[in-house]
C-alpha cells in the first residue's frame, strides 16, 4: 500500500515544478534507492519528466536527505485541467525492496 507524501503540492495550470520526494521514512539506515523510478499520474493530464534517484544530498522540507534516498522529477501542468492529481512513485532499493509513495498535486486555473 502506498505511503502518502507529507506535503500537498499546489501549482497553477501552465506551471512547471521540479520536485524532490524523500524516502527516508521508508528506508532503513544504510539502504539507498536504486534503478530508475516509475512515476505515474492519475488522472492523466500533467506531464512528468526527468525521473531520477537523487545523486546528491538534498534539503527536503527542512531536513537533510542523503544521496540516493530521494526521487526527483519535473511536473508540468500545461496539459492539465484544474483539479487534484495523484502522482505515484515506485522505486526499488539496495535491500531488494520496492517502495511506493503517493503525492497529491492540486492544479488551479
Secondary structure, 3 states (H helix, E strand, C coil): CCEEEEEEEEEECCCEEEEEEECCCCCCCCCCEEEEEEEEEECCCCEEEEEEECCCCEEECCEEECCCCEEEEEEECCCCCCEEEEEEEEEEECCCCEEEEEEEEEEEC
